[in-house]
Amino acid sequence: MKYERLFSPIRIGTMEVKNRVVMAAMHTMYNQDGYACPRFNEYFYARAEGGCGLVTVGGAAIDDYGGAFEIMRLDDDRFIPGYKEFTDGMHARGAKVAVQLFHAGRYAYSAGNGGRQPIAPSAVYSGYSKEMPREMTVEEIHETIRRGADAALRAKKAGFDMVEISGSAGYLICQFNSPLTNLRTDEYGGSRENRFRFAREYVAAVREAVGQDYPVAMRIAGNDLVPGSNTNEDAVAFAVEMEKAGIDFINMTGGWHESKVPQITAELPRGGWNFLAAEIKKAVNIPVAVSNRINDPKVAEVLLATGVADMISLGRPLIADPDWCRKAENGEEDLIRKCMACNQGCLARVFFSRPSECLVNGRVGREYETKDLSVATGDDVKNILVIGGGPGGCEFAIRASERGHRVTLWEKDEKLGGQLWQAAAPPHKQEFYELIRYYENALRKSGAHVVLNKNANAEDVKSFGADMVVVAAGRGEPTVIPVNNPEGVPVCTSNDVLLGKVIPGKNVLVIGGASVGCETAQYLAQEASVSAEQCFHMLKHGYESYEEIERLVHTCWRNITVVDIARIGSGFDAGTAWPVMKDLDRLGVKRYPFTSVVEIAGGKAVLAVRAKKDSEETTRVEVPCDSIVMAVGAKPNNSLAAELEEAGIQVYSLGDSVKLSNVLGAVRQACELAERL
């Protein structure tokens, strides 16, 4: 379809942007020592080449107190030349480019700022950074504002088309705005007007530094999503004040990092903050962008068509696919690598000081290494056989085809996807189905020949006569451990449950409390609770009270117990476990770490529970049990690769054919192998 609104121009102050897509500022950990570098440059050049109208980079530290590990810096003139070269490159590729002025306040880590104690409006402990800041003096407030203005001027000199002031996610401006973190009794605290004073003075100083004709934006929180802090009503009032102060553009996102509300995972529906942006849009006369979970151009077009916002702010969707805009504009929506909202390669890495990657895009952060890959011609074209249609096999087949090689893919099942089907089954993981659809479409477009229902053996592979054989058919075999189960209570694996092959009963014992066991328990609990559609039906027709609906939302009709000999909740990527654990708590799933199963008898599981990992003493606990689900891991399946090698066929193995891997690892391996062709 045509996305006429999405790809229409818009003015922000004196700047015209060619379309309504703005890339949100996200930390990447690519800026060693704060300077522009090839890794940083090529990462953003790819998004400019992909058609994004306005790319926001950063944040950029404005002083020694509010920065973070390996982010941009604009606190000294020495950074200007490198970023001037970068912005020239962005302009040559047809994009406008902004930079976010960043100060973390109490969210800063002293380890990332030379051991300096973080500064904040008040000395309120940060549950995010686990550090106590010190209260800023009035002189330090004025100095921070001055440094922000100086950084803005450097940005202008470096060729950036706009500066964006960070006023979201719980960073410094949010801390001044919120009664939870601003306990001051001077002119910067107390009333809402006083709490907004820091932001007003910051904007005024920036405006004076860059002039009236230079665009200035602000990223704001639409609702802090923290009890007792600012609501959407406060955000609307703040947006109005910022427009008066001289802001030309508002980019609205969700709440604070320390909020207990999922904001960028798939638990948030697509376009989930539309109602927050709509209220801000009604109150101001400057352009407003809406953010979070907008990975589909149709969702973006609807948000524009309904007047929710003037622009669409894309963050992780442009990490996943730098060509998102170009594909949407050219009618190739089915070839967009949609963001899975998994946060495994981006958030989970950056928040723990590792460079950004992406589960669906193995080239993220390596664009500078792969930008000059050649396309094979003539005798260099290889005839390649790929065995296995999971993420590793599909990814390699697509990338190898792009390099000009002839690729045939054999998949033993009737459909592509491999273990993506299990990955997509737990609650809020439905975006993984999009990756399966992408692979189907991209393989078709690539010209690779896909053969389904094809079992591979050495004789067939030899007969095929490939120049190169890639085995990505090592789907891990679920492990089943022995249990003292004299009455024969039914036993299945987590795979059986997630693929819909087995429906356990009312009283379920999940053995294995790592990520798969926890997500399987979440799946079983949600299956035995009211659905979102049921809740909407009750609300729409009003036949149940709000109190009864709330009770039902937190009710599960199964008795589910998760046990593990180690701690429960391991195996998740950093920062991604808590929404699952929150669901298990909400639905009453019992969890017993450091626990062994003694026996299953009389409709009960008898457990030996230790208080701590190394404790000798155990407590006997009995829980109801009519079904057992094994989630104790899997073992790599390299039998096919071994068979082929024994037959004298050289093979290249990917994913679980080598060792147990996740989707991110399999995709990355596949990209790297294709790049070596």
HUWORA-V872372 format. One record per pair of residues at least 4 apart in sequence whose ideal C-beta (glycine too) atoms are under 7 Angstrom apart, sorted by the first residue. I is the first residue (numbers start at 1). J is the second residue. D is the distance in whole Angstrom. If there is no record, write none. Layout:
# HUWORA-V872372
I&J&D + I&J&D
This chain:
# HUWORA-V872372
3&7&6 + 3&297&5 + 3&301&5 + 3&328&6 + 3&329&7 + 4&8&6 + 5&20&7 + 5&301&6 + 5&304&4 + 5&305&6 + 6&19&6 + 6&20&5 + 6&21&7 + 6&297&6 + 6&300&5 + 6&301&5 + 6&304&6 + 6&312&7 + 6&328&7 + 7&19&5 + 7&329&5 + 8&19&7 + 8&20&7 + 9&16&6 + 9&17&6 + 9&18&6 + 9&19&7 + 10&17&5 + 10&20&6 + 10&287&6 + 10&310&6 + 10&311&6 + 11&15&7 + 11&16&5 + 12&17&6 + 12&162&7 + 12&215&5 + 12&248&5 + 12&249&5 + 12&287&6 + 13&215&4 + 13&248&4 + 14&213&5 + 14&215&6 + 15&96&6 + 15&161&6 + 15&162&6 + 15&215&5 + 17&53&4 + 17&54&5 + 17&96&5 + 18&53&5 + 19&53&4 + 19&325&7 + 20&53&7 + 20&304&6 + 20&310&7 + 20&311&5 + 20&312&6 + 21&52&5 + 21&53&5 + 21&312&6 + 21&314&6 + 21&325&5 + 22&53&7 + 22&54&4 + 22&56&6 + 22&251&7 + 22&289&5 + 22&311&5 + 22&313&5 + 23&47&6 + 23&52&5 + 23&55&4 + 23&56&6 + 23&314&6 + 23&318&5 + 24&56&6 + 24&251&7 + 24&291&6 + 24&313&5 + 24&314&7 + 24&315&4 + 25&56&4 + 25&57&6 + 25&58&4 + 25&59&6 + 25&100&4 + 25&164&7 + 25&219&7 + 26&315&5 + 27&59&7 + 27&68&6 + 27&71&6 + 27&350&5 + 28&43&7 + 28&350&7 + 28&355&7 + 28&356&4 + 29&69&6 + 29&70&5 + 29&350&6 + 29&353&7 + 29&354&6 + 29&355&4 + 29&356&6 + 30&37&7 + 30&39&5 + 30&40&4 + 30&43&6 + 30&355&6 + 30&365&7 + 31&35&6 + 31&37&7 + 31&40&6 + 31&70&5 + 31&71&6 + 31&72&5 + 32&37&6 + 32&70&6 + 34&61&7 + 34&71&7 + 34&72&6 + 34&73&3 + 34&79&6 + 35&79&6 + 35&82&5 + 36&40&6 + 36&41&6 + 36&82&4 + 36&83&5 + 36&85&7 + 36&86&5 + 37&41&7 + 38&42&6 + 38&368&4 + 39&43&6 + 39&365&6 + 39&368&5 + 40&44&7 + 41&45&6 + 41&86&5 + 41&89&6 + 42&46&6 + 42&367&4 + 42&368&4 + 42&371&6 + 43&365&6 + 43&367&5 + 44&48&6 + 44&55&6 + 44&57&6 + 44&90&7 + 45&49&6 + 45&89&6 + 45&90&7 + 45&93&6 + 46&50&6 + 46&322&4 + 46&367&5 + 47&52&5 + 47&55&6 + 47&318&5 + 47&322&5 + 48&52&6 + 48&55&6 + 48&90&5 + 48&93&4 + 48&94&6 + 48&95&4 + 49&93&5 + 50&322&4 + 50&323&4 + 50&324&6 + 50&325&6 + 50&326&5 + 51&325&3 + 51&326&4 + 51&329&6 + 52&95&6 + 52&318&6 + 52&325&5 + 53&95&7 + 53&96&7 + 54&95&7 + 54&96&5 + 54&98&6 + 55&90&7 + 55&95&5 + 55&97&5 + 56&98&4 + 56&100&6 + 56&164&6 + 57&72&7 + 57&97&7 + 57&99&5 + 58&72&5 + 58&99&5 + 58&100&3 + 58&102&6 + 59&71&6 + 59&72&7 + 59&100&5 + 59&102&3 + 59&166&6 + 60&71&7 + 60&72&4 + 60&73&6 + 60&74&4 + 60&99&5 + 60&100&6 + 60&101&6 + 60&102&6 + 60&151&7 + 61&66&6 + 61&67&3 + 61&71&6 + 61&72&7 + 61&73&5 + 61&75&6 + 61&102&6 + 62&66&7 + 62&74&6 + 62&75&6 + 62&101&6 + 62&102&7 + 62&103&6 + 62&147&5 + 62&148&5 + 62&151&4 + 63&75&5 + 63&144&7 + 63&147&5 + 64&113&6 + 64&114&6 + 64&116&6 + 65&108&6 + 65&113&6 + 65&116&6 + 65&118&7 + 65&119&5 + 66&102&7 + 66&103&3 + 66&104&5 + 66&105&6 + 66&108&5 + 66&172&6 + 67&71&6 + 67&73&7 + 67&108&7 + 67&112&7 + 67&113&6 + 68&104&6 + 68&108&7 + 68&109&7 + 68&112&5 + 69&112&4 + 69&353&5 + 73&79&5 + 74&79&6 + 74&151&4 + 74&154&5 + 74&155&6 + 75&147&6 + 75&151&6 + 77&154&6 + 79&83&6 + 79&154&7 + 80&84&6 + 80&154&6 + 80&157&5 + 80&158&5 + 81&85&7 + 82&86&7 + 83&87&6 + 83&158&4 + 84&88&6 + 84&158&5 + 84&159&5 + 85&89&7 + 86&90&7 + 87&91&6 + 87&97&5 + 87&158&6 + 87&159&3 + 87&160&6 + 88&92&6 + 88&159&6 + 89&93&7 + 90&95&5 + 90&97&4 + 96&161&4 + 97&160&6 + 97&161&6 + 98&160&6 + 98&161&6 + 98&162&4 + 98&163&6 + 98&164&5 + 98&217&7 + 99&155&5 + 99&160&5 + 99&163&6 + 100&164&4 + 100&166&5 + 100&219&7 + 101&148&5 + 101&151&5 + 101&152&6 + 101&163&6 + 101&165&5 + 101&166&6 + 102&166&5 + 103&144&7 + 103&166&7 + 103&171&6 + 103&172&4 + 104&108&4 + 104&171&5 + 104&172&7 + 105&118&7 + 105&119&7 + 105&120&5 + 105&133&7 + 105&171&6 + 105&172&3 + 105&175&5 + 106&118&5 + 106&120&4 + 106&124&6 + 106&126&4 + 106&129&7 + 106&133&4 + 106&175&6 + 106&181&7 + 107&126&6 + 107&128&5 + 107&129&5 + 107&170&6 + 107&171&6 + 107&257&7 + 108&112&7 + 108&113&6 + 108&118&4 + 108&129&7 + 109&113&7 + 109&129&5 + 109&131&7 + 110&115&5 + 110&116&6 + 110&117&6 + 110&118&6 + 110&131&6 + 117&133&7 + 117&134&5 + 118&129&7 + 118&131&6 + 118&133&4 + 119&133&6 + 119&134&6 + 119&136&5 + 119&140&6 + 120&124&7 + 120&133&4 + 120&135&7 + 120&136&7 + 120&175&5 + 120&181&7 + 121&136&6 + 121&175&5 + 121&176&5 + 121&181&6 + 121&182&4 + 121&184&6 + 121&188&7 + 121&189&7 + 122&135&5 + 122&181&6 + 122&182&6 + 122&183&4 + 122&184&6 + 123&132&6 + 123&133&6 + 123&134&6 + 123&135&5 + 124&181&5 + 124&183&7 + 125&132&5 + 126&130&7 + 126&131&6 + 126&133&7 + 127&258&5 + 128&170&7 + 128&257&5 + 128&258&5 + 136&140&4 + 136&141&5 + 138&142&7 + 138&186&7 + 139&143&6 + 140&144&6 + 141&145&7 + 141&188&6 + 141&198&6 + 142&146&6 + 143&147&6 + 144&148&6 + 145&149&7 + 145&201&5 + 145&202&5 + 145&205&5 + 146&150&6 + 146&205&7 + 147&151&6 + 148&152&6 + 148&202&6 + 148&205&7 + 148&206&6 + 149&153&7 + 149&205&4 + 149&206&5 + 149&208&7 + 149&209&4 + 150&154&7 + 150&209&7 + 151&155&6 + 152&156&7 + 152&163&5 + 152&206&4 + 152&209&5 + 152&210&5 + 153&157&6 + 153&209&4 + 153&210&6 + 154&158&6 + 155&160&4 + 155&163&5 + 156&160&7 + 156&210&5 + 156&214&6 + 161&215&7 + 162&215&4 + 162&216&7 + 162&217&6 + 163&206&7 + 163&210&7 + 163&216&6 + 164&217&4 + 164&218&7 + 164&219&6 + 164&251&7 + 165&202&6 + 165&203&7 + 165&206&7 + 165&218&5 + 166&171&5 + 166&173&7 + 166&219&6 + 167&173&4 + 167&174&7 + 167&199&6 + 167&218&5 + 167&219&6 + 167&220&5 + 168&174&7 + 168&219&5 + 168&220&5 + 168&221&5 + 168&253&5 + 169&174&7 + 169&221&7 + 169&253&7 + 169&256&6 + 169&257&6 + 170&174&5 + 170&256&3 + 170&257&5 + 170&258&6 + 172&176&7 + 173&177&6 + 173&198&7 + 173&199&5 + 174&178&6 + 174&221&6 + 174&224&7 + 174&256&6 + 175&181&4 + 175&182&6 + 176&182&5 + 176&188&7 + 176&195&6 + 176&198&4 + 176&199&7 + 177&195&5 + 177&196&6 + 177&199&7 + 177&230&6 + 177&238&6 + 178&182&6 + 178&224&6 + 178&229&5 + 178&230&6 + 180&226&7 + 180&228&5 + 180&229&5 + 182&189&5 + 182&195&5 + 183&189&7 + 184&188&5 + 184&189&3 + 185&189&6 + 185&190&6 + 187&194&6 + 187&197&6 + 188&194&6 + 188&197&5 + 188&198&6 + 189&194&6 + 189&195&6 + 190&194&5 + 191&195&7 + 192&196&6 + 192&237&7 + 196&200&6 + 196&238&6 + 196&241&5 + 197&201&6 + 198&202&6 + 199&203&6 + 199&242&7 + 200&204&6 + 200&241&6 + 200&245&5 + 201&205&6 + 202&206&6 + 203&207&6 + 203&216&7 + 203&242&6 + 203&245&4 + 203&246&5 + 203&247&6 + 204&208&6 + 204&245&6 + 204&246&7 + 205&209&6 + 206&210&6 + 206&216&6 + 207&216&6 + 207&246&4 + 210&214&4 + 210&216&7 + 215&248&5 + 215&249&7 + 216&246&6 + 216&247&6 + 216&248&6 + 217&247&7 + 217&248&6 + 217&249&4 + 217&250&7 + 217&251&6 + 218&242&5 + 218&247&5 + 218&250&6 + 219&251&5 + 219&253&6 + 220&235&6 + 220&238&6 + 220&239&6 + 220&250&6 + 220&252&6 + 221&235&6 + 221&253&6 + 221&254&7 + 221&255&5 + 221&256&7 + 222&232&6 + 222&235&5 + 222&252&5 + 222&253&7 + 222&254&6 + 222&273&6 + 222&276&3 + 222&277&6 + 222&280&7 + 223&231&6 + 223&232&5 + 223&235&6 + 223&255&6 + 223&276&6 + 224&229&4 + 224&230&5 + 224&255&5 + 224&256&5 + 225&254&6 + 225&255&3 + 225&256&6 + 225&259&4 + 225&261&4 + 226&255&6 + 226&256&5 + 226&258&7 + 226&259&5 + 230&234&4 + 230&235&6 + 232&236&6 + 232&276&5 + 232&279&6 + 233&237&7 + 234&238&6 + 235&239&6 + 235&280&6 + 236&240&7 + 236&279&5 + 236&280&6 + 236&283&5 + 237&241&7 + 238&242&6 + 239&243&7 + 239&250&5 + 239&280&5 + 239&283&6 + 239&284&5 + 240&244&7 + 240&283&5 + 240&284&6 + 241&245&6 + 242&247&4 + 242&250&7 + 243&247&6 + 243&284&5 + 243&285&7 + 243&286&5 + 247&286&7 + 248&286&6 + 249&286&6 + 249&287&5 + 250&280&6 + 250&284&7 + 250&286&6 + 250&288&5 + 251&289&4 + 251&291&7 + 251&313&5 + 252&276&6 + 252&277&5 + 252&280&6 + 252&288&6 + 252&289&7 + 252&290&6 + 252&291&6 + 253&291&4 + 253&292&6 + 254&263&4 + 254&273&6 + 254&292&5 + 255&259&4 + 255&261&6 + 255&263&6 + 259&263&7 + 262&267&4 + 262&268&6 + 262&579&5 + 263&268&6 + 263&292&6 + 264&268&7 + 264&292&6 + 264&293&7 + 264&316&7 + 264&341&6 + 264&343&7 + 265&341&5 + 265&343&6 + 265&428&6 + 265&579&6 + 266&341&4 + 266&428&4 + 266&429&6 + 266&430&7 + 266&431&5 + 267&428&4 + 267&579&6 + 268&272&4 + 268&292&6 + 268&293&5 + 269&293&7 + 270&293&5 + 270&294&6 + 270&295&7 + 270&296&6 + 270&299&5 + 271&293&6 + 271&294&5 + 271&299&5 + 271&303&6 + 272&292&6 + 272&293&5 + 273&277&6 + 273&290&6 + 273&291&7 + 273&292&5 + 274&278&6 + 274&290&6 + 274&303&6 + 274&308&5 + 276&280&7 + 277&281&6 + 277&288&6 + 277&290&4 + 277&308&5 + 277&309&5 + 278&282&7 + 278&308&5 + 279&283&7 + 280&284&6 + 280&288&6 + 281&288&5 + 281&307&7 + 281&308&6 + 281&309&6 + 284&288&7 + 287&310&4 + 287&311&6 + 288&309&5 + 288&310&6 + 289&309&6 + 289&310&7 + 289&311&4 + 289&312&7 + 289&313&4 + 290&303&6 + 290&308&6 + 290&309&4 + 290&312&7 + 290&313&6 + 291&313&4 + 291&315&7 + 293&341&6 + 294&299&5 + 294&300&5 + 294&312&6 + 294&314&6 + 294&317&7 + 295&317&4 + 295&338&5 + 295&339&5 + 296&338&7 + 297&301&6 + 297&328&4 + 297&333&6 + 298&302&6 + 299&303&7 + 300&304&7 + 300&312&4 + 301&305&6 + 302&306&6 + 303&308&5 + 303&309&6 + 303&312&6 + 304&309&7 + 304&312&7 + 314&318&5 + 314&324&7 + 316&320&6 + 316&339&4 + 316&346&6 + 317&321&7 + 317&324&6 + 317&338&7 + 317&339&4 + 318&322&6 + 318&324&6 + 319&346&6 + 319&356&7 + 319&358&5 + 319&361&7 + 319&364&6 + 320&337&5 + 320&338&6 + 320&339&4 + 320&358&6 + 320&360&5 + 320&361&5 + 321&336&5 + 321&337&4 + 321&361&7 + 323&327&5 + 324&328&6 + 324&336&6 + 325&329&6 + 326&330&6 + 327&332&4 + 327&333&7 + 327&335&5 + 327&336&5 + 328&333&6 + 328&336&7 + 334&441&4 + 335&441&6 + 335&442&6 + 335&445&6 + 337&360&5 + 337&361&6 + 337&438&6 + 338&431&7 + 338&434&4 + 338&438&7 + 340&359&6 + 340&360&6 + 340&431&4 + 340&432&6 + 340&435&6 + 341&431&5 + 342&359&5 + 343&347&4 + 343&348&5 + 343&575&7 + 343&576&6 + 344&348&5 + 344&359&5 + 344&573&4 + 344&576&7 + 344&664&5 + 345&349&6 + 345&356&7 + 345&357&4 + 345&358&4 + 345&359&5 + 345&364&7 + 345&664&5 + 346&350&6 + 346&356&5 + 346&358&6 + 347&351&6 + 347&575&6 + 348&352&7 + 348&573&4 + 348&574&5 + 348&575&5 + 348&576&6 + 349&354&4 + 349&355&7 + 349&356&6 + 349&357&6 + 350&354&7 + 350&356&5 + 351&574&7 + 351&575&6 + 352&574&5 + 355&365&5 + 356&364&6 + 356&365&6 + 357&364&5 + 357&365&6 + 357&664&7 + 358&364&4 + 359&663&5 + 359&664&4 + 359&667&7 + 360&435&6 + 360&667&7 + 362&395&7 + 362&667&5 + 362&668&4 + 362&670&7 + 362&671&3 + 363&367&6 + 363&370&5 + 363&671&6 + 366&370&6 + 367&371&6 + 370&675&6 + 373&403&7 + 373&675&6 + 375&403&6 + 375&404&4 + 376&380&4 + 376&381&5 + 376&403&6 + 376&404&4 + 376&405&6 + 377&381&7 + 377&404&6 + 381&404&6 + 381&405&6 + 381&406&6 + 382&405&5 + 382&467&4 + 382&468&5 + 382&677&7 + 383&406&5 + 383&466&5 + 383&467&5 + 384&400&6 + 384&405&5 + 384&406&7 + 384&407&5 + 384&466&6 + 384&467&7 + 384&468&5 + 384&470&7 + 385&408&5 + 385&461&7 + 385&464&5 + 385&466&4 + 385&469&5 + 386&393&5 + 386&396&6 + 386&397&5 + 386&407&6 + 386&409&4 + 386&470&5 + 386&472&6 + 387&410&5 + 387&456&5 + 387&470&7 + 387&471&5 + 387&472&7 + 387&473&5 + 387&640&7 + 388&392&7 + 388&393&4 + 388&411&7 + 388&418&7 + 388&471&7 + 388&472&4 + 388&473&3 + 389&393&5 + 389&394&6 + 389&409&6 + 389&411&3 + 389&416&4 + 389&417&7 + 389&418&6 + 390&394&7 + 390&417&7 + 390&418&2 + 390&419&6 + 390&420&7 + 390&472&6 + 390&475&7 + 390&655&7 + 390&666&7 + 391&395&6 + 391&418&6 + 391&420&6 + 391&663&5 + 391&666&5 + 391&667&6 + 392&396&6 + 392&472&4 + 392&654&4 + 392&655&4 + 392&666&4 + 392&667&7 + 392&669&6 + 392&670&5 + 393&397&6 + 393&409&6 + 393&472&3 + 393&654&7 + 394&398&6 + 394&416&6 + 394&439&4 + 394&443&6 + 395&399&6 + 395&667&5 + 395&670&4 + 395&671&7 + 396&400&6 + 396&470&6 + 396&472&7 + 396&654&6 + 396&670&4 + 396&673&6 + 396&674&5 + 397&401&6 + 397&407&5 + 397&409&5 + 397&443&6 + 397&448&5 + 398&402&6 + 398&442&5 + 398&443&6 + 398&446&5 + 398&448&7 + 399&403&7 + 399&670&6 + 399&671&6 + 399&674&3 + 400&405&5 + 400&407&5 + 400&674&5 + 400&677&6 + 401&405&6 + 401&407&5 + 401&446&4 + 401&447&6 + 401&448&5 + 402&446&7 + 403&674&6 + 403&677&5 + 405&677&6 + 407&448&4 + 408&449&5 + 408&451&7 + 409&443&7 + 409&448&6 + 409&450&5 + 409&451&7 + 410&451&5 + 410&454&4 + 410&456&5 + 411&416&6 + 411&452&5 + 411&454&7 + 412&454&6 + 412&455&5 + 413&452&7 + 414&452&6 + 414&453&6 + 415&452&7 + 416&436&6 + 416&439&6 + 416&440&6 + 417&421&5 + 417&436&4 + 418&475&6 + 419&423&6 + 419&475&6 + 420&424&6 + 420&432&5 + 420&435&6 + 420&436&5 + 420&663&7 + 421&425&7 + 421&499&6 + 422&495&6 + 422&498&4 + 422&499&6 + 423&429&6 + 423&432&5 + 423&663&7 + 424&429&5 + 424&430&6 + 424&432&4 + 424&433&5 + 425&429&7 + 425&498&4 + 425&499&7 + 425&523&6 + 426&498&7 + 426&519&4 + 426&522&6 + 426&523&5 + 427&522&6 + 427&523&6 + 427&526&5 + 427&583&7 + 433&437&7 + 434&438&6 + 435&439&7 + 436&440&7 + 437&441&6 + 438&442&6 + 439&443&6 + 440&444&7 + 441&445&6 + 442&446&6 + 443&448&5 + 443&450&6 + 456&460&6 + 456&461&6 + 456&473&7 + 456&640&6 + 458&462&6 + 458&643&5 + 458&644&6 + 458&647&4 + 458&649&7 + 459&463&6 + 460&464&6 + 461&469&6 + 461&644&6 + 461&649&6 + 462&647&7 + 462&649&7 + 468&652&7 + 469&644&7 + 469&649&6 + 469&650&7 + 469&651&5 + 470&652&5 + 470&654&6 + 471&640&6 + 471&641&5 + 471&644&7 + 471&651&5 + 471&653&5 + 471&657&5 + 472&654&4 + 472&655&5 + 472&657&6 + 473&640&5 + 473&657&6 + 474&636&5 + 474&637&5 + 474&638&6 + 474&653&7 + 474&655&6 + 474&656&4 + 474&657&3 + 475&637&6 + 475&656&6 + 476&634&3 + 476&635&6 + 476&636&6 + 476&637&6 + 476&656&5 + 476&660&5 + 477&634&6 + 477&635&6 + 477&637&5 + 478&493&4 + 478&494&7 + 478&495&5 + 478&630&7 + 478&634&5 + 479&632&5 + 479&633&5 + 479&634&6 + 479&635&6 + 480&491&7 + 480&493&7 + 480&630&5 + 481&630&7 + 481&632&5 + 483&597&6 + 483&600&6 + 483&628&7 + 484&598&7 + 484&599&4 + 484&600&7 + 485&489&6 + 485&600&4 + 486&601&6 + 487&600&7 + 487&601&6 + 489&600&5 + 489&625&6 + 489&626&6 + 489&627&7 + 489&628&6 + 490&627&6 + 490&628&7 + 491&628&5 + 491&630&6 + 492&496&4 + 492&497&6 + 492&502&4 + 492&504&7 + 492&629&6 + 493&630&5 + 494&498&6 + 494&516&5 + 494&517&7 + 494&520&4 + 494&629&6 + 494&630&7 + 494&631&4 + 495&499&6 + 496&501&4 + 496&502&4 + 497&502&6 + 497&504&7 + 497&520&6 + 497&523&7 + 497&524&7 + 497&629&6 + 498&520&6 + 498&523&6 + 504&508&5 + 504&524&6 + 504&627&4 + 504&629&6 + 505&626&4 + 505&627&5 + 506&558&6 + 506&559&6 + 506&626&6 + 507&559&5 + 507&624&4 + 507&625&5 + 507&626&5 + 507&627&7 + 508&524&6 + 508&558&6 + 508&560&5 + 508&627&5 + 508&629&6 + 509&561&5 + 509&563&7 + 509&605&5 + 509&623&7 + 509&625&5 + 509&628&5 + 510&517&5 + 510&520&6 + 510&521&5 + 510&560&7 + 510&561&7 + 510&562&5 + 510&629&5 + 510&631&6 + 511&563&6 + 511&597&7 + 511&628&7 + 511&630&6 + 511&631&7 + 511&632&6 + 512&516&7 + 512&517&4 + 512&564&6 + 512&630&7 + 512&631&3 + 512&632&4 + 513&517&5 + 513&518&6 + 513&562&5 + 513&563&7 + 513&564&3 + 513&568&3 + 513&569&7 + 513&591&7 + 513&593&7 + 514&570&5 + 514&571&4 + 515&519&6 + 515&571&4 + 515&572&5 + 516&520&6 + 516&631&5 + 517&521&6 + 517&562&6 + 517&631&3 + 518&522&6 + 518&562&7 + 518&568&7 + 518&569&6 + 518&580&5 + 518&584&7 + 519&523&6 + 519&580&6 + 520&524&6 + 520&629&6 + 520&631&5 + 521&525&6 + 521&560&5 + 521&562&5 + 521&584&6 + 521&589&5 + 522&526&6 + 522&580&5 + 522&583&5 + 522&584&6 + 523&527&6 + 524&528&7 + 524&558&6 + 524&560&6 + 525&529&6 + 525&556&5 + 525&558&6 + 525&560&6 + 525&584&7 + 525&587&4 + 525&589&5 + 528&556&5 + 528&557&4 + 528&558&4 + 529&555&6 + 529&556&5 + 529&587&6 + 530&534&4 + 530&535&6 + 530&552&5 + 530&553&6 + 532&536&6 + 533&537&6 + 534&538&6 + 535&539&6 + 535&549&6 + 535&553&6 + 536&540&6 + 537&541&6 + 538&543&6 + 538&544&4 + 538&549&5 + 539&549&7 + 544&548&4 + 544&549&5 + 546&550&6 + 547&551&7 + 548&552&6 + 549&553&6 + 550&554&7 + 551&555&6 + 554&586&5 + 554&587&7 + 556&587&4 + 556&588&6 + 559&624&5 + 560&589&5 + 561&590&4 + 561&592&7 + 561&605&7 + 561&623&5 + 562&568&6 + 562&589&6 + 562&591&5 + 563&592&5 + 563&595&4 + 563&597&6 + 563&607&6 + 564&568&5 + 564&593&6 + 564&595&7 + 565&594&7 + 565&595&7 + 565&596&6 + 566&570&7 + 566&593&7 + 567&593&5 + 568&591&5 + 568&593&5 + 569&577&5 + 569&581&6 + 572&576&5 + 572&577&4 + 577&581&6 + 578&582&6 + 579&583&7 + 580&584&7 + 581&585&6 + 582&586&6 + 583&587&6 + 584&589&4 + 584&591&7 + 590&623&7 + 592&607&6 + 592&609&5 + 592&621&7 + 594&610&4 + 594&612&6 + 594&613&5 + 595&607&5 + 595&608&7 + 595&609&5 + 595&610&7 + 596&608&5 + 597&605&6 + 597&607&6 + 598&606&4 + 598&607&7 + 598&608&5 + 599&606&5 + 600&605&5 + 600&625&6 + 600&628&7 + 603&624&6 + 603&625&7 + 603&626&6 + 604&622&5 + 604&623&7 + 604&624&6 + 604&625&6 + 605&623&5 + 605&625&4 + 606&620&7 + 606&622&6 + 607&621&5 + 607&623&7 + 608&618&4 + 608&620&7 + 609&618&6 + 609&619&5 + 609&621&5 + 610&615&4 + 610&618&5 + 611&615&5 + 634&660&6 + 636&656&5 + 636&657&7 + 636&658&7 + 636&659&5 + 636&660&5 + 637&656&6 + 638&642&6 + 638&653&7 + 638&657&5 + 639&643&6 + 640&644&6 + 641&645&6 + 641&651&5 + 641&653&5 + 641&657&5 + 642&646&6 + 643&647&7 + 644&649&4 + 644&651&5 + 645&649&7 + 645&651&6 + 652&673&6 + 653&657&4 + 653&658&5 + 654&658&7 + 654&666&6 + 654&669&5 + 654&670&6 + 654&673&7 + 655&661&5 + 655&666&4 + 655&669&7 + 656&660&6 + 656&661&6 + 661&665&4 + 661&666&5 + 663&667&6 + 664&668&6 + 665&669&6 + 666&670&6 + 667&671&6 + 668&672&6 + 669&673&6 + 670&674&6 + 671&675&6 + 672&676&7
